[in-house]
Structures are given as structure tokens and as C-alpha cells.
């Protein structure tokens, strides 16, 4: 199958490298809204202007869209699903139903198949929440994120007047994790589940107390959390906080038995050195799945819930039964 990448930021680069390990997938090229002559790809993949994309409809089996969820994907994915089988990593949870409807309409009207919201959350965590709930219906879900960099929260800090650069880490609270793992099903508030650690480079002469107060009281980002703000130099930020690690845990606790006498805990955990590279690997796997589904004549928008596990794999059914079952 031939895959193309639309957008060449951290996620697009991750998809490019991921395809190196996929023997059944070839990279057709990278499409960019920038001047192609300004881009040098990691693997030497050819770069095309985004405006030329429709010239290659017959050459591309799946287009992996590597845009941002805030402003890019809500318009990009429905538009591109008119002419291509597409995959995206839309991760604004509350807006997924609306995004699904828009993409589904576009794909169905044009005989294409699309998959939205692939990654680790939404994505791998979503699958594990579904499996765990189905297996333990009498139970409760918990999701913990981190320790890892939140790119959206880091960007929110950088937009504060007087801030030169910043990184924000989401950190699970150990006591909350321990209480969940006992199977007692505690009711935890937002503040009781996670801390937020902020490392901030301030501009020379900036009011540090004002910046710290703006961060800690920022609604929808930090106001509901215990937040620490540490001011450091640009050199310290570059040396100690240059990566984009992340991860987290999905835990479901439940009870079985006539009198609910038996407790059970299901836990799925991720520890990622590179958030975008891992997300990219998920995108490539689901691209394989929707390509197989397209060959079977399926159309419309799908989510990770609609995929058969075997469609994600490059192995044959015989190999899967012999090696993984």
C-alpha cells in the first residue's frame, strides 16, 4: 500500500520514520503547505506542494493527516476525505462526535473511508477502557496521564506576556494511584489525581510574581490543579526539558461474585520517550487497517472501536493464530 503524509511537523516526521519499520507500506511522499524547497525530509522522501495533492489521487491508498486538532483537523479531514482514504489524530475529546459526523458525511458521499482520533488517548487508551468496561461491568474507570509534557498547556504558558519559553509536565499523584489500585473505587477530584509542574523562561525584567499568578489561576488549564512554577534559564530548559515524553495509565477496578466479594484490577500503562513518534506509529497501524477495509468496500468514518485487531497487523491470520493467540 502507498501512504502519503499531509503536514510535516513532529507528527509527520514520526510517521515518516514509522513507515521504515512497516514492510508492507511504502511512503509515496510528503505534502506541505510550506515551500517544498525549504524542507529536507529525514529519509529523503519526496516533498510535494499541498496544492498538487489531487494530482495523485490514483497513487495514494491512504493519506495520513498530521495537523493540529485545534484549527487544522476540523476542516482538513472532512475536505480531504472527499478524495482520499484518510487517517487523523484529532484529540479534542468533547468535540469528537461532531468531528465524526462531518467526516462521515464527506467520506460516505464520495465513497471513501476515514478514521479519526487515532493515537494513545484517544486511541489505545480508548480501546482499553472499552475492553475493561465490557469485562468488568460492575466497576469504575480511572485515567491518569503522565509524567509527561503537555504541549497544549506549555503553549498556553508561552502566550503569557513576559514568557520567553516554557514546558509543562502533567504528573499523576502517587497516593491517588495507590488508592485506585486497592480496588476501593475512591471518588477523586481533578486536584487529587494530577499535579502540574511548569518550567518557565521569563524575559529579562518580566514580573515573575505576575506570571506565576497568571499560570496558577488560568481557567481550564491550571486553576483546578495544584501547580508549581519554577523559573529557569533558556539553557537549562534546552538541556533538561528538550524532549516530548508522555504516557499514562488506564485502570478499571471491578467486583464479581454473588455478594461482590471478589475484586479485580485491570491496568494498561504507557511510558513514552516521544509522544509524537508513538502517536505516529498508531496512525500507521490504523492506516493499514482502513486500507484493508477499503478493499472490502467499506466507506464512511470509523474510530478505533470499529477496527478488527487483525486488520492492524501486517501478519497473516495464520501467523497471528500461531504466534500471538
N, C-alpha and C positions, 0 to 999 in steps of 0.2 A: 504494500500500500504506500502511496505517496502522501506525505503530510507537508503542509506549509505552515509557517509561523507568521502571525499578524501582530506586529509590535515587538520591539527588541530592547526591552529593559531587563531587569534582573530575572523576571519570569521567562521571557523569551529566550534568554541565554541558557536558562536551566533546561528548557525544552530541547534546545539545540544539542546540548551535551547528553541529555537523556536518550535521545534517538541513537546515539553511538552504541548504546547497550541493547538496542532493540533490533534483532537480526531480521525481523520480518517487516521493518519500516524503513523507508527512505525519506530523506529530507529534500523536498523539492526546492525550497528556498525560504528566504525571509522577506516579508513585505513591510515597508516602513513608510510613515508619513513624513519622515525626515528626508533630506537629500541622500540617496543611496551611496553617493561617493564619499560621504562622511563616515560611513560605518565599515568597520572591519570585524567580521564575524569570528568567533572562537575556533571554528572548524573549517573556515574557508567557504562556508555555504554562500551561495549566490544571493545578492540583495536586489530586490525589485522595488520600484515606487508603488505605494499603495494604490495609486490611480490606475495602475496597469493590471490589477488583480483579476478583473473579469476576462482578461485575455487568456487566462489559463484555467478556465472552468473545467475543461476536459482532462487536465493534467493533475488535478489535486483531488484526492479522495476525501481528506478531512483537513479542515482549516482550524488550527488551534489559535484562539484569540487571546492575546496576552496584554489586555488593557486593564485599567483600574475600575473598581466596582462603583466608585462614587459618580463619575461622569462619563466614562468610556463605554462600559459594557451595556448599560441600559439602552443605548441607541445602536451601538456597534453590532451586538449579537443578533437582534431582530433583522437588521439591514443585511448582514452578511448571510443569514440563514435563508435568504431568498435564492441565493445562487450556489451555496456550498453546504456540505455537511459540516457542522461546527461544534466546537467544544469551548466552554469558558469556565472561569473560576469565580464567578460572581459570589461574593461572600457577605453581603448585607442581609442577614437572616430575615429580618422583618419584611424585606421587600422581595423575597424570593417568589412568593405566589404571583405577584404582579409581573415580575420579570418572566416567569414561566409562561404566563398567558400570552404575553407579547411575542415571545419566541415561538411558542407553539403555533400561534396563528400564522406567522410568517412561514415557518417550515412546512406546515401542512398545505398551505395554499400553493407552495412551489415544489412539493414532492421531495423535500429534504428532511434529514434527521439532524437533531441538535441535542446536545447535552449541556446543561448548565450546572454551576455550583459544584464543580469538581475540585477537590483539594483535600485538606485534612479536617478542617471544620469551617464550613460544611464539607462533607465528603466522607473520609474514613471514620471520623467520629460519628457521623450521622448513621452509617451502616451499623456501627457497634451499639448505638442507642436503640436502633430498631431490633436487632437480634436479641439484645439483653431484655428489652421490654416484652418481646414475644415469648421468651423462655421463662422469665420471671414476671408474670403479670401482676402479682401481688408484691409490689416493690416500689422503689424510688430511684430516680436518676440524679447523678451529680456530674458536673463537668468542671474540671479545673484546667486552667490554661497557664503555661509557663513551667519553669522560669524561662522567659524569652522576651525578645524585642517586639513591642507593638509598634508597627510602622505608622499606623494612623494616629496613635497617641503621641508618638515622637514628633510627627508633623504638626500636631496641634500646639505643642510647646514651641516649636520653631517659629510659629506665626505670632508669638507674643513679642511685643515691642521690647527691644533690648536683648533679645536672644539671638546668638550667632549660630548655634547648633545644639542638638540635644538627642539623647537616646532615652527611651522609657522602657523599663522591664516590668512585665506582669509576673508576680511571684505568688504561688499558692501558699497558704498558711498551713504549716505542718500540723498544728493542733486540729484544724478543720479536717484535713485529710485523715488523720488518725481516728477521729470520731466517726467518720463515714465508714472506714474500713472495719469497724467493730460490728457493723450491721445494725446499729441502733437507729438509723434513719433520722439524724438530727435535722432540725429546721434552721438553716444557715442564712444569714443576711448576706448581701453583697459584700459588706465590710468585713464579715467574718471569714470569707472564703479566699480573698486575694489582697495582697499589698501592691502598691505601685512605687517603683524606685525610679527616680528621674535624675539623670546626669546632664547637667546644663553648662554650656559655654556661653557666658554673657559677654556682650560687647563692652568695650572699655568705657567706664564711667556709668554703666547702667545701674539702676536702683535694684539691688538684689532682693531686698525685702519685698518690694512690689512684685517682682517676677515670681518669687516663691508663693506669695499670696494669690496671685492670678492663677498659678498652676493648681494649687490646692483647692481653690474654690470654683474651678472650671466645671460647669454643669455638663452632664453626660459623659465626662471623661474622668475627672478626679474627685469631685465633690463627695461621692458616695464611698470613697476608699480612704484608708489610712495611707498617706502618701509622704514619701521622703524626697527632699530636693537637695542634691549635692552639686555645688558649683565646682567645675574643674576646668583645666586649660584645654585648648584645642588639641595640643599634643597628647595629653592624657586620653582624650576621647578617641583620637585616631589610634593610639597604641592599645588601649584596653577595651574599646567598645566598637570596633570596626565591623564585626560580624553581624549576621542576622539569624541568630539561633532562635529556636522556639520549641514548642512541644506541649504536652499536657496529658490529662488522664480523663477517661470516661469511666465512671463507676456506677454500677447498679447493684443495689442491695435488695434482697427479697426474702420472703419466707414461704415455706411449703409445709404440708402436713395438715392433719385434721384440725389441730389447735395452733397452727403456725409455729410449731416447736423447733423447726429446723431453719437456720439462717444460711444464706448463700451470698457470696460477693463475686461479681464479675468485674474485672478491671482490664481496660485496654490503655496502654501507655505509649506515648511517642516522645523521643528525645532527639531533636533535630539540630544538626550543626548549621544547616541552611534552610530556612523556611521556604524561600522561592524555589530552590532546587528540588526539595521534596515535593512541593506542590506541582512542579513541572513533571515529575515522574508519574504522579497520579493522572495528570492531563494526558500524557502519552498512553497510559494503560487504558483510559476510558475512550481515547480516540480509536484504539484498536477495537474496542467493543462496539462502538457505534458504526464503525466500518462494516463489521460482520453483520450487524443488524440491518444496515442499509442494503447489503447483498440479499437479505431475506425479504426485502421490500418494505421494511418498517419506515414510517415517516412521523414527523412531529417532534415535539420537545420531550426529552427524558431527563430523569435525575439518576443519581447513583442508586436509588431504590429500584429502578427498573432494569438494572443490568443483571444478567446471569453471571455468576462468578467465573464460569469457564470462558466467557467471552472476553474477559480481561486478560487472559493468558495467551501467550504465543504457543503454548504446548497443545498437543492433540488431546482429545478426550481420553484416549488410551494411556498417554503419558501421565495425565493428571490422576487417573484412577490408580495407576501402578505406583506413582511416586508421592502423591500428596494425600490421597484418601486414607 
